[in-house]
Amino acid sequence: MDIITCAGLTALELVALIPGRELYELSNLKKFFVGVLVQYVLLKFYRVVLYPNFFSPLRHLPGPKDHNLILGQEVKKFKADSPATAQLEWMRKWPDAPFIRYLSFAGKEVLLVNSLAAHKAVLQSYVYDFVKPPFFARLVGEITGVGLLFAEGEHHKRERRLLAGPFSVPSMRKLLPVFRQKAKDITAVFDGILGEKSYATVEAIETLSKSTMDTIGVTVLGVELETLSSMYPLGFQELYSRVLHQGAVGTLISVINAFIPVRSIIPLEANRRFIQATTDLRKMLRDIIQKRTADLSDGTYKKEMGESRDLLTYMLEEAELRRQETGKEVWTVDDIIGHLLNFTSAGHESSATTISWCLYVLATNPSLQDRLRSEINSLLKTNPEPDYDAIFGLPFLHNFLREVLRVFPPSWMAQREATRDLIIENTHVPKGTQIDLVIPLTHQQTSIWGPDASSFDPDRWDHLTGDASSPFAFEAFLQGPRTCPGRNFALVVVKAVLVELVPQFRFLGIERGEGDGELLTGGEEQVGRGIKFANPSLTLRPADGLFVRFERIRE
């Protein structure tokens, strides 16, 4: 856009300065290109150097000043111990500021939301005055699909209403037997790893990712992924793994593509592999949609009365109902694929990561593990097959899971862009300003959670006071109209797995690495020392896997 603007200005200048007869001489073509180049350089110099430092209305806000001229604070963020380390440092330096300003690539100004009032304004009061930034859509959208995640304004309101049914509490109650069966399957995986050994080690992230993807297959797509995978050269999980976990080169290409659309022109194998995987994944989903549509039409696809529908079946039946009522199509096939990718990526990755962090906390806190096991065993003793209400009635399990999500929120950041000039907390937010909502900032602010904000304490949830009792103090699933619609889904999945695993296995500690056999002790098991966060990463996950040692509990 900038180069087009400069070209237009240069052309106008030449028309104004050069007589009509001489305008088309070859020598003026050189003047045109030189003029475009000079104006482009001047424009960039103004935007990168002059505007953010001397003219921006945001320049007086608190924030770091040690910017790299071209990369801003991005190098510091990239080199940090975790994706949120730099932002946490700024929060502690300016704890009372509603916004913290920093520069990103090429002098782009970013406002980091730093107070509960500012969070509420962005997520609720002015929620539809903010949209996902275009670069974020390119970075995340090609992985997660467009769907509800990138719907805006009235479109978002409509889509959210249409998709409310499958994730409601009544639907979760009906789906609990599915979640519990898949949790039993995870228990069988742990049993298989342990065998006849006295103890064994499981790499939690990879193992649970595969297992929770099976749950997603049944509840979102309505198919067993093992059966589906046998029909294609590469299975659903393999394709999705290639899309989600690209390796260093692939991740770098995705980051560059977010700012400069280069995906279609990079000839590297990592890029070709990603493009092929996304193409094959979408073809597989298209085939599932077409078959399900045909099966629903001729009555081949049966479901028992009272059984909750999987998301795909729900969407197809809802679309048919609306078509009969209005004569209009609610969703195209591409729309449905976008929604399926949204919920597959969000549900699978967040659930697997959260369960992994649960195992980490249990393995490094024996007393908490004993308390949780005692509570679950007390329930199972009187109710061997607990329903939704029984599981959600376990107070310590509920507090434990909320504290895991507070300390280790799986999705650590959301980004927005202002669509108009706003005044928030006496701060002028110009149209086009990027807003960063970094979840750990709120979750670890001592002014909200007290001096032990960074400590793991499930009992804090029994006596929330002041700002800690605000909904916006806990944003693992965000808050407001754009809160994650799959919140209930994720909580049920994690609780069902813990109710199965904790009574049967004791988690003994965290090992240094696969096959190493050495337990991390003496503080080395703490996050930040022996356990490192992956950075850069879209989720808050361990960098090199999480190796949990466990044993079978024998009565």
Contacts in CASP RR format, 6 or more apart in sequence:
PFRMAT RR
TARGET T0000
AUTHOR 0000-0000-0000
METHOD contacts of the structure
MODEL  1
MDIITCAGLTALELVALIPGRELYELSNLKKFFVGVLVQYVLLKFYRVVL
YPNFFSPLRHLPGPKDHNLILGQEVKKFKADSPATAQLEWMRKWPDAPFI
RYLSFAGKEVLLVNSLAAHKAVLQSYVYDFVKPPFFARLVGEITGVGLLF
AEGEHHKRERRLLAGPFSVPSMRKLLPVFRQKAKDITAVFDGILGEKSYA
TVEAIETLSKSTMDTIGVTVLGVELETLSSMYPLGFQELYSRVLHQGAVG
TLISVINAFIPVRSIIPLEANRRFIQATTDLRKMLRDIIQKRTADLSDGT
YKKEMGESRDLLTYMLEEAELRRQETGKEVWTVDDIIGHLLNFTSAGHES
SATTISWCLYVLATNPSLQDRLRSEINSLLKTNPEPDYDAIFGLPFLHNF
LREVLRVFPPSWMAQREATRDLIIENTHVPKGTQIDLVIPLTHQQTSIWG
PDASSFDPDRWDHLTGDASSPFAFEAFLQGPRTCPGRNFALVVVKAVLVE
LVPQFRFLGIERGEGDGELLTGGEEQVGRGIKFANPSLTLRPADGLFVRF
ERIRE
2 40 0 8 1.000
2 43 0 8 1.000
2 44 0 8 1.000
3 36 0 8 1.000
3 40 0 8 1.000
5 43 0 8 1.000
6 35 0 8 1.000
6 36 0 8 1.000
6 39 0 8 1.000
6 40 0 8 1.000
6 43 0 8 1.000
7 36 0 8 1.000
9 39 0 8 1.000
10 32 0 8 1.000
10 35 0 8 1.000
10 36 0 8 1.000
10 39 0 8 1.000
11 32 0 8 1.000
13 35 0 8 1.000
14 23 0 8 1.000
14 28 0 8 1.000
14 31 0 8 1.000
14 32 0 8 1.000
15 23 0 8 1.000
18 28 0 8 1.000
22 28 0 8 1.000
44 106 0 8 1.000
47 106 0 8 1.000
47 107 0 8 1.000
48 69 0 8 1.000
48 70 0 8 1.000
48 106 0 8 1.000
48 107 0 8 1.000
49 69 0 8 1.000
49 107 0 8 1.000
52 58 0 8 1.000
52 59 0 8 1.000
52 103 0 8 1.000
52 107 0 8 1.000
52 109 0 8 1.000
53 59 0 8 1.000
56 109 0 8 1.000
57 428 0 8 1.000
57 430 0 8 1.000
58 101 0 8 1.000
58 109 0 8 1.000
58 111 0 8 1.000
58 428 0 8 1.000
58 430 0 8 1.000
58 433 0 8 1.000
59 101 0 8 1.000
61 97 0 8 1.000
61 99 0 8 1.000
61 100 0 8 1.000
61 101 0 8 1.000
61 111 0 8 1.000
61 427 0 8 1.000
62 93 0 8 1.000
62 94 0 8 1.000
62 97 0 8 1.000
62 100 0 8 1.000
62 101 0 8 1.000
63 90 0 8 1.000
63 93 0 8 1.000
63 94 0 8 1.000
63 97 0 8 1.000
63 100 0 8 1.000
63 101 0 8 1.000
63 102 0 8 1.000
64 73 0 8 1.000
64 76 0 8 1.000
64 90 0 8 1.000
64 102 0 8 1.000
66 76 0 8 1.000
67 73 0 8 1.000
67 102 0 8 1.000
67 103 0 8 1.000
67 107 0 8 1.000
68 74 0 8 1.000
68 75 0 8 1.000
70 105 0 8 1.000
70 106 0 8 1.000
71 105 0 8 1.000
72 102 0 8 1.000
72 103 0 8 1.000
72 104 0 8 1.000
72 105 0 8 1.000
72 107 0 8 1.000
73 86 0 8 1.000
73 102 0 8 1.000
73 103 0 8 1.000
73 104 0 8 1.000
74 104 0 8 1.000
74 105 0 8 1.000
76 86 0 8 1.000
77 83 0 8 1.000
77 85 0 8 1.000
77 86 0 8 1.000
77 87 0 8 1.000
78 535 0 8 1.000
78 536 0 8 1.000
80 86 0 8 1.000
80 535 0 8 1.000
81 528 0 8 1.000
81 532 0 8 1.000
81 533 0 8 1.000
81 535 0 8 1.000
82 528 0 8 1.000
82 533 0 8 1.000
82 535 0 8 1.000
82 540 0 8 1.000
83 412 0 8 1.000
83 413 0 8 1.000
83 533 0 8 1.000
83 534 0 8 1.000
83 535 0 8 1.000
83 536 0 8 1.000
83 537 0 8 1.000
83 540 0 8 1.000
84 412 0 8 1.000
84 413 0 8 1.000
84 438 0 8 1.000
84 439 0 8 1.000
84 440 0 8 1.000
84 441 0 8 1.000
84 540 0 8 1.000
85 535 0 8 1.000
87 100 0 8 1.000
87 112 0 8 1.000
87 436 0 8 1.000
87 438 0 8 1.000
87 440 0 8 1.000
87 441 0 8 1.000
88 440 0 8 1.000
88 441 0 8 1.000
88 444 0 8 1.000
90 100 0 8 1.000
90 102 0 8 1.000
90 112 0 8 1.000
91 100 0 8 1.000
91 112 0 8 1.000
91 114 0 8 1.000
91 441 0 8 1.000
91 444 0 8 1.000
91 445 0 8 1.000
94 100 0 8 1.000
94 114 0 8 1.000
95 114 0 8 1.000
95 445 0 8 1.000
95 446 0 8 1.000
95 447 0 8 1.000
96 115 0 8 1.000
96 447 0 8 1.000
97 114 0 8 1.000
97 115 0 8 1.000
98 113 0 8 1.000
98 114 0 8 1.000
98 115 0 8 1.000
98 117 0 8 1.000
98 118 0 8 1.000
98 424 0 8 1.000
98 425 0 8 1.000
98 426 0 8 1.000
98 427 0 8 1.000
99 111 0 8 1.000
99 112 0 8 1.000
99 113 0 8 1.000
99 114 0 8 1.000
99 115 0 8 1.000
99 118 0 8 1.000
99 424 0 8 1.000
99 425 0 8 1.000
99 427 0 8 1.000
99 429 0 8 1.000
100 111 0 8 1.000
100 112 0 8 1.000
100 114 0 8 1.000
101 109 0 8 1.000
101 110 0 8 1.000
101 111 0 8 1.000
101 112 0 8 1.000
102 109 0 8 1.000
102 110 0 8 1.000
102 112 0 8 1.000
103 109 0 8 1.000
103 110 0 8 1.000
104 110 0 8 1.000
104 434 0 8 1.000
105 259 0 8 1.000
108 434 0 8 1.000
109 433 0 8 1.000
109 434 0 8 1.000
110 433 0 8 1.000
110 434 0 8 1.000
110 435 0 8 1.000
110 436 0 8 1.000
111 427 0 8 1.000
111 429 0 8 1.000
111 433 0 8 1.000
111 434 0 8 1.000
111 435 0 8 1.000
111 436 0 8 1.000
112 436 0 8 1.000
112 438 0 8 1.000
112 441 0 8 1.000
113 119 0 8 1.000
113 122 0 8 1.000
113 435 0 8 1.000
113 436 0 8 1.000
113 437 0 8 1.000
113 438 0 8 1.000
113 441 0 8 1.000
114 441 0 8 1.000
115 425 0 8 1.000
116 442 0 8 1.000
116 448 0 8 1.000
116 467 0 8 1.000
116 470 0 8 1.000
116 472 0 8 1.000
116 473 0 8 1.000
117 425 0 8 1.000
118 424 0 8 1.000
118 425 0 8 1.000
118 427 0 8 1.000
119 437 0 8 1.000
119 442 0 8 1.000
119 472 0 8 1.000
119 475 0 8 1.000
119 479 0 8 1.000
120 470 0 8 1.000
120 472 0 8 1.000
120 479 0 8 1.000
121 424 0 8 1.000
121 425 0 8 1.000
122 130 0 8 1.000
122 416 0 8 1.000
122 424 0 8 1.000
122 435 0 8 1.000
122 437 0 8 1.000
123 437 0 8 1.000
123 472 0 8 1.000
123 475 0 8 1.000
123 478 0 8 1.000
123 479 0 8 1.000
123 480 0 8 1.000
123 482 0 8 1.000
124 472 0 8 1.000
124 479 0 8 1.000
124 480 0 8 1.000
124 481 0 8 1.000
126 422 0 8 1.000
126 424 0 8 1.000
127 480 0 8 1.000
127 481 0 8 1.000
127 482 0 8 1.000
128 152 0 8 1.000
128 153 0 8 1.000
128 156 0 8 1.000
128 481 0 8 1.000
129 418 0 8 1.000
129 419 0 8 1.000
129 420 0 8 1.000
129 422 0 8 1.000
130 416 0 8 1.000
130 417 0 8 1.000
130 418 0 8 1.000
130 419 0 8 1.000
130 435 0 8 1.000
131 152 0 8 1.000
131 416 0 8 1.000
131 417 0 8 1.000
131 419 0 8 1.000
132 149 0 8 1.000
132 150 0 8 1.000
132 152 0 8 1.000
132 415 0 8 1.000
132 416 0 8 1.000
132 417 0 8 1.000
133 415 0 8 1.000
133 416 0 8 1.000
133 417 0 8 1.000
133 434 0 8 1.000
134 417 0 8 1.000
135 258 0 8 1.000
135 259 0 8 1.000
136 258 0 8 1.000
136 415 0 8 1.000
137 146 0 8 1.000
137 150 0 8 1.000
138 257 0 8 1.000
138 258 0 8 1.000
138 261 0 8 1.000
139 254 0 8 1.000
139 255 0 8 1.000
139 257 0 8 1.000
139 258 0 8 1.000
140 149 0 8 1.000
140 538 0 8 1.000
141 149 0 8 1.000
141 150 0 8 1.000
142 254 0 8 1.000
142 257 0 8 1.000
142 263 0 8 1.000
142 278 0 8 1.000
143 243 0 8 1.000
143 244 0 8 1.000
143 254 0 8 1.000
143 341 0 8 1.000
143 345 0 8 1.000
143 538 0 8 1.000
144 341 0 8 1.000
144 342 0 8 1.000
144 345 0 8 1.000
144 346 0 8 1.000
145 337 0 8 1.000
145 338 0 8 1.000
145 341 0 8 1.000
145 342 0 8 1.000
145 345 0 8 1.000
146 338 0 8 1.000
146 342 0 8 1.000
147 159 0 8 1.000
147 335 0 8 1.000
147 338 0 8 1.000
147 339 0 8 1.000
147 341 0 8 1.000
147 342 0 8 1.000
148 156 0 8 1.000
148 159 0 8 1.000
148 160 0 8 1.000
148 163 0 8 1.000
148 339 0 8 1.000
148 342 0 8 1.000
148 485 0 8 1.000
149 342 0 8 1.000
149 346 0 8 1.000
151 159 0 8 1.000
151 160 0 8 1.000
156 481 0 8 1.000
156 482 0 8 1.000
157 481 0 8 1.000
159 339 0 8 1.000
160 481 0 8 1.000
160 485 0 8 1.000
162 318 0 8 1.000
162 330 0 8 1.000
163 311 0 8 1.000
163 315 0 8 1.000
163 339 0 8 1.000
163 485 0 8 1.000
164 485 0 8 1.000
165 171 0 8 1.000
165 314 0 8 1.000
166 308 0 8 1.000
166 309 0 8 1.000
166 310 0 8 1.000
166 311 0 8 1.000
166 314 0 8 1.000
167 485 0 8 1.000
167 486 0 8 1.000
167 487 0 8 1.000
167 488 0 8 1.000
167 489 0 8 1.000
168 488 0 8 1.000
169 388 0 8 1.000
169 488 0 8 1.000
170 308 0 8 1.000
171 308 0 8 1.000
171 309 0 8 1.000
172 308 0 8 1.000
172 388 0 8 1.000
172 488 0 8 1.000
172 489 0 8 1.000
172 492 0 8 1.000
173 308 0 8 1.000
173 387 0 8 1.000
173 388 0 8 1.000
173 389 0 8 1.000
174 306 0 8 1.000
174 307 0 8 1.000
174 308 0 8 1.000
175 219 0 8 1.000
175 308 0 8 1.000
175 492 0 8 1.000
176 387 0 8 1.000
176 388 0 8 1.000
176 391 0 8 1.000
176 492 0 8 1.000
176 496 0 8 1.000
178 215 0 8 1.000
178 218 0 8 1.000
178 219 0 8 1.000
179 215 0 8 1.000
179 219 0 8 1.000
179 492 0 8 1.000
179 493 0 8 1.000
179 496 0 8 1.000
180 385 0 8 1.000
180 496 0 8 1.000
180 499 0 8 1.000
180 500 0 8 1.000
182 211 0 8 1.000
182 212 0 8 1.000
182 214 0 8 1.000
182 215 0 8 1.000
182 218 0 8 1.000
182 496 0 8 1.000
183 496 0 8 1.000
183 497 0 8 1.000
183 499 0 8 1.000
183 500 0 8 1.000
183 501 0 8 1.000
184 500 0 8 1.000
185 211 0 8 1.000
185 214 0 8 1.000
186 208 0 8 1.000
186 211 0 8 1.000
186 497 0 8 1.000
186 500 0 8 1.000
186 501 0 8 1.000
187 500 0 8 1.000
187 501 0 8 1.000
187 504 0 8 1.000
189 207 0 8 1.000
189 211 0 8 1.000
190 202 0 8 1.000
190 501 0 8 1.000
190 504 0 8 1.000
190 505 0 8 1.000
190 550 0 8 1.000
191 552 0 8 1.000
193 200 0 8 1.000
193 201 0 8 1.000
193 202 0 8 1.000
193 207 0 8 1.000
194 200 0 8 1.000
194 505 0 8 1.000
194 550 0 8 1.000
194 551 0 8 1.000
194 552 0 8 1.000
198 551 0 8 1.000
199 508 0 8 1.000
199 549 0 8 1.000
199 550 0 8 1.000
199 551 0 8 1.000
200 549 0 8 1.000
200 550 0 8 1.000
200 551 0 8 1.000
201 511 0 8 1.000
201 514 0 8 1.000
201 515 0 8 1.000
201 517 0 8 1.000
201 547 0 8 1.000
201 548 0 8 1.000
201 549 0 8 1.000
201 550 0 8 1.000
202 547 0 8 1.000
202 548 0 8 1.000
202 550 0 8 1.000
203 514 0 8 1.000
203 545 0 8 1.000
203 546 0 8 1.000
203 547 0 8 1.000
204 355 0 8 1.000
204 356 0 8 1.000
204 359 0 8 1.000
204 360 0 8 1.000
204 545 0 8 1.000
204 546 0 8 1.000
204 547 0 8 1.000
204 548 0 8 1.000
205 352 0 8 1.000
205 353 0 8 1.000
205 356 0 8 1.000
205 541 0 8 1.000
205 542 0 8 1.000
205 545 0 8 1.000
205 546 0 8 1.000
206 545 0 8 1.000
208 351 0 8 1.000
208 352 0 8 1.000
208 355 0 8 1.000
208 356 0 8 1.000
208 497 0 8 1.000
209 241 0 8 1.000
209 348 0 8 1.000
209 349 0 8 1.000
209 352 0 8 1.000
210 237 0 8 1.000
211 352 0 8 1.000
212 347 0 8 1.000
212 348 0 8 1.000
212 351 0 8 1.000
212 352 0 8 1.000
212 355 0 8 1.000
212 493 0 8 1.000
213 225 0 8 1.000
213 236 0 8 1.000
213 237 0 8 1.000
213 240 0 8 1.000
213 344 0 8 1.000
213 348 0 8 1.000
213 352 0 8 1.000
214 224 0 8 1.000
214 225 0 8 1.000
214 226 0 8 1.000
215 348 0 8 1.000
215 351 0 8 1.000
215 493 0 8 1.000
216 343 0 8 1.000
216 344 0 8 1.000
216 347 0 8 1.000
216 348 0 8 1.000
217 223 0 8 1.000
217 224 0 8 1.000
217 225 0 8 1.000
217 236 0 8 1.000
217 310 0 8 1.000
217 344 0 8 1.000
218 224 0 8 1.000
218 310 0 8 1.000
219 310 0 8 1.000
219 311 0 8 1.000
219 489 0 8 1.000
220 310 0 8 1.000
220 311 0 8 1.000
220 312 0 8 1.000
220 340 0 8 1.000
220 343 0 8 1.000
220 344 0 8 1.000
221 228 0 8 1.000
221 285 0 8 1.000
221 288 0 8 1.000
221 310 0 8 1.000
221 311 0 8 1.000
221 312 0 8 1.000
221 340 0 8 1.000
221 344 0 8 1.000
222 310 0 8 1.000
222 312 0 8 1.000
222 313 0 8 1.000
223 288 0 8 1.000
225 235 0 8 1.000
225 236 0 8 1.000
225 237 0 8 1.000
228 235 0 8 1.000
228 236 0 8 1.000
228 284 0 8 1.000
228 288 0 8 1.000
229 235 0 8 1.000
229 236 0 8 1.000
229 237 0 8 1.000
229 238 0 8 1.000
232 280 0 8 1.000
232 284 0 8 1.000
234 277 0 8 1.000
234 280 0 8 1.000
235 284 0 8 1.000
236 281 0 8 1.000
236 284 0 8 1.000
239 277 0 8 1.000
239 280 0 8 1.000
239 281 0 8 1.000
239 284 0 8 1.000
240 281 0 8 1.000
240 344 0 8 1.000
240 345 0 8 1.000
240 348 0 8 1.000
242 273 0 8 1.000
242 274 0 8 1.000
242 277 0 8 1.000
243 274 0 8 1.000
243 277 0 8 1.000
243 278 0 8 1.000
243 281 0 8 1.000
244 345 0 8 1.000
244 349 0 8 1.000
246 253 0 8 1.000
246 254 0 8 1.000
246 270 0 8 1.000
246 273 0 8 1.000
246 274 0 8 1.000
247 270 0 8 1.000
249 268 0 8 1.000
249 270 0 8 1.000
250 268 0 8 1.000
250 270 0 8 1.000
250 271 0 8 1.000
250 274 0 8 1.000
251 536 0 8 1.000
253 262 0 8 1.000
253 263 0 8 1.000
253 266 0 8 1.000
253 268 0 8 1.000
253 270 0 8 1.000
253 271 0 8 1.000
253 274 0 8 1.000
254 274 0 8 1.000
255 536 0 8 1.000
256 262 0 8 1.000
257 263 0 8 1.000
263 271 0 8 1.000
263 275 0 8 1.000
281 341 0 8 1.000
282 337 0 8 1.000
285 337 0 8 1.000
285 340 0 8 1.000
285 341 0 8 1.000
286 333 0 8 1.000
286 337 0 8 1.000
288 312 0 8 1.000
289 312 0 8 1.000
289 316 0 8 1.000
289 333 0 8 1.000
289 336 0 8 1.000
289 337 0 8 1.000
290 333 0 8 1.000
292 301 0 8 1.000
292 312 0 8 1.000
292 313 0 8 1.000
292 316 0 8 1.000
293 316 0 8 1.000
294 300 0 8 1.000
295 301 0 8 1.000
296 313 0 8 1.000
296 316 0 8 1.000
296 317 0 8 1.000
296 320 0 8 1.000
301 313 0 8 1.000
303 309 0 8 1.000
303 313 0 8 1.000
309 317 0 8 1.000
311 339 0 8 1.000
311 340 0 8 1.000
311 343 0 8 1.000
312 336 0 8 1.000
312 340 0 8 1.000
315 331 0 8 1.000
315 336 0 8 1.000
315 339 0 8 1.000
316 336 0 8 1.000
318 330 0 8 1.000
319 329 0 8 1.000
319 330 0 8 1.000
319 331 0 8 1.000
319 336 0 8 1.000
322 328 0 8 1.000
322 330 0 8 1.000
323 329 0 8 1.000
323 330 0 8 1.000
331 339 0 8 1.000
343 486 0 8 1.000
346 411 0 8 1.000
346 484 0 8 1.000
346 486 0 8 1.000
347 486 0 8 1.000
347 489 0 8 1.000
347 490 0 8 1.000
347 493 0 8 1.000
349 410 0 8 1.000
349 539 0 8 1.000
350 410 0 8 1.000
350 411 0 8 1.000
350 490 0 8 1.000
350 539 0 8 1.000
351 490 0 8 1.000
351 493 0 8 1.000
351 494 0 8 1.000
353 408 0 8 1.000
353 410 0 8 1.000
353 539 0 8 1.000
353 540 0 8 1.000
353 541 0 8 1.000
354 401 0 8 1.000
354 404 0 8 1.000
354 405 0 8 1.000
354 408 0 8 1.000
354 410 0 8 1.000
354 490 0 8 1.000
354 494 0 8 1.000
355 493 0 8 1.000
355 494 0 8 1.000
355 497 0 8 1.000
355 498 0 8 1.000
356 541 0 8 1.000
356 542 0 8 1.000
356 546 0 8 1.000
357 404 0 8 1.000
357 407 0 8 1.000
357 408 0 8 1.000
357 410 0 8 1.000
358 400 0 8 1.000
358 401 0 8 1.000
358 404 0 8 1.000
358 494 0 8 1.000
358 498 0 8 1.000
359 501 0 8 1.000
359 507 0 8 1.000
359 546 0 8 1.000
359 548 0 8 1.000
360 510 0 8 1.000
360 531 0 8 1.000
360 542 0 8 1.000
360 546 0 8 1.000
360 548 0 8 1.000
361 368 0 8 1.000
361 400 0 8 1.000
361 404 0 8 1.000
361 456 0 8 1.000
362 368 0 8 1.000
362 369 0 8 1.000
362 372 0 8 1.000
362 502 0 8 1.000
362 507 0 8 1.000
363 369 0 8 1.000
363 507 0 8 1.000
363 508 0 8 1.000
363 509 0 8 1.000
363 510 0 8 1.000
363 548 0 8 1.000
363 549 0 8 1.000
363 550 0 8 1.000
364 509 0 8 1.000
364 510 0 8 1.000
364 525 0 8 1.000
364 526 0 8 1.000
365 456 0 8 1.000
368 400 0 8 1.000
368 458 0 8 1.000
369 502 0 8 1.000
369 506 0 8 1.000
369 507 0 8 1.000
371 396 0 8 1.000
372 396 0 8 1.000
372 397 0 8 1.000
372 400 0 8 1.000
372 498 0 8 1.000
372 502 0 8 1.000
373 502 0 8 1.000
373 503 0 8 1.000
375 394 0 8 1.000
375 395 0 8 1.000
375 396 0 8 1.000
375 397 0 8 1.000
376 394 0 8 1.000
376 397 0 8 1.000
376 498 0 8 1.000
376 499 0 8 1.000
376 502 0 8 1.000
376 503 0 8 1.000
377 503 0 8 1.000
379 386 0 8 1.000
379 390 0 8 1.000
379 391 0 8 1.000
379 394 0 8 1.000
379 499 0 8 1.000
380 386 0 8 1.000
380 499 0 8 1.000
380 503 0 8 1.000
383 390 0 8 1.000
386 499 0 8 1.000
388 492 0 8 1.000
391 397 0 8 1.000
391 492 0 8 1.000
391 495 0 8 1.000
391 496 0 8 1.000
391 499 0 8 1.000
392 398 0 8 1.000
392 495 0 8 1.000
394 495 0 8 1.000
395 462 0 8 1.000
396 458 0 8 1.000
397 495 0 8 1.000
397 498 0 8 1.000
397 499 0 8 1.000
398 461 0 8 1.000
399 458 0 8 1.000
399 459 0 8 1.000
399 461 0 8 1.000
399 462 0 8 1.000
400 458 0 8 1.000
401 491 0 8 1.000
401 494 0 8 1.000
401 495 0 8 1.000
401 498 0 8 1.000
402 458 0 8 1.000
402 461 0 8 1.000
402 474 0 8 1.000
403 456 0 8 1.000
403 457 0 8 1.000
403 458 0 8 1.000
403 460 0 8 1.000
403 461 0 8 1.000
405 474 0 8 1.000
405 476 0 8 1.000
406 443 0 8 1.000
406 449 0 8 1.000
406 474 0 8 1.000
406 476 0 8 1.000
407 443 0 8 1.000
407 454 0 8 1.000
407 456 0 8 1.000
408 540 0 8 1.000
409 439 0 8 1.000
409 440 0 8 1.000
409 443 0 8 1.000
409 475 0 8 1.000
409 476 0 8 1.000
409 540 0 8 1.000
410 476 0 8 1.000
410 539 0 8 1.000
410 540 0 8 1.000
410 541 0 8 1.000
411 439 0 8 1.000
411 476 0 8 1.000
411 538 0 8 1.000
411 539 0 8 1.000
411 540 0 8 1.000
412 438 0 8 1.000
412 439 0 8 1.000
412 440 0 8 1.000
412 539 0 8 1.000
412 540 0 8 1.000
413 436 0 8 1.000
413 437 0 8 1.000
413 438 0 8 1.000
413 439 0 8 1.000
414 437 0 8 1.000
414 439 0 8 1.000
414 478 0 8 1.000
415 434 0 8 1.000
415 435 0 8 1.000
415 436 0 8 1.000
415 437 0 8 1.000
416 434 0 8 1.000
416 435 0 8 1.000
416 437 0 8 1.000
417 432 0 8 1.000
417 433 0 8 1.000
417 434 0 8 1.000
417 435 0 8 1.000
418 429 0 8 1.000
418 430 0 8 1.000
418 431 0 8 1.000
418 432 0 8 1.000
418 433 0 8 1.000
418 435 0 8 1.000
419 431 0 8 1.000
419 432 0 8 1.000
420 431 0 8 1.000
421 428 0 8 1.000
421 429 0 8 1.000
421 430 0 8 1.000
421 431 0 8 1.000
422 428 0 8 1.000
422 429 0 8 1.000
423 429 0 8 1.000
429 435 0 8 1.000
437 475 0 8 1.000
437 478 0 8 1.000
439 475 0 8 1.000
439 476 0 8 1.000
440 540 0 8 1.000
442 448 0 8 1.000
442 472 0 8 1.000
442 473 0 8 1.000
442 474 0 8 1.000
442 475 0 8 1.000
443 449 0 8 1.000
443 453 0 8 1.000
443 473 0 8 1.000
443 474 0 8 1.000
443 475 0 8 1.000
443 476 0 8 1.000
444 453 0 8 1.000
444 454 0 8 1.000
445 453 0 8 1.000
446 453 0 8 1.000
447 467 0 8 1.000
448 467 0 8 1.000
448 468 0 8 1.000
448 470 0 8 1.000
448 473 0 8 1.000
449 460 0 8 1.000
449 468 0 8 1.000
449 473 0 8 1.000
450 468 0 8 1.000
452 460 0 8 1.000
460 468 0 8 1.000
467 473 0 8 1.000
471 479 0 8 1.000
471 480 0 8 1.000
472 479 0 8 1.000
477 483 0 8 1.000
477 484 0 8 1.000
477 486 0 8 1.000
477 487 0 8 1.000
477 490 0 8 1.000
478 484 0 8 1.000
484 490 0 8 1.000
503 553 0 8 1.000
504 552 0 8 1.000
504 553 0 8 1.000
505 550 0 8 1.000
505 551 0 8 1.000
505 552 0 8 1.000
505 553 0 8 1.000
506 550 0 8 1.000
506 551 0 8 1.000
506 552 0 8 1.000
506 553 0 8 1.000
507 548 0 8 1.000
507 549 0 8 1.000
507 550 0 8 1.000
508 519 0 8 1.000
508 549 0 8 1.000
508 550 0 8 1.000
508 551 0 8 1.000
509 519 0 8 1.000
509 520 0 8 1.000
509 525 0 8 1.000
509 548 0 8 1.000
509 549 0 8 1.000
510 519 0 8 1.000
510 520 0 8 1.000
510 525 0 8 1.000
510 531 0 8 1.000
510 546 0 8 1.000
510 547 0 8 1.000
510 548 0 8 1.000
510 549 0 8 1.000
511 517 0 8 1.000
511 518 0 8 1.000
511 519 0 8 1.000
511 520 0 8 1.000
511 547 0 8 1.000
511 548 0 8 1.000
511 549 0 8 1.000
512 518 0 8 1.000
512 519 0 8 1.000
512 520 0 8 1.000
512 524 0 8 1.000
512 530 0 8 1.000
512 547 0 8 1.000
513 544 0 8 1.000
513 545 0 8 1.000
513 547 0 8 1.000
514 547 0 8 1.000
516 547 0 8 1.000
517 549 0 8 1.000
519 525 0 8 1.000
519 549 0 8 1.000
520 530 0 8 1.000
520 531 0 8 1.000
523 529 0 8 1.000
524 530 0 8 1.000
525 531 0 8 1.000
527 533 0 8 1.000
531 542 0 8 1.000
531 546 0 8 1.000
532 542 0 8 1.000
532 543 0 8 1.000
532 544 0 8 1.000
533 540 0 8 1.000
533 541 0 8 1.000
533 542 0 8 1.000
533 543 0 8 1.000
534 541 0 8 1.000
534 542 0 8 1.000
534 543 0 8 1.000
535 543 0 8 1.000
END
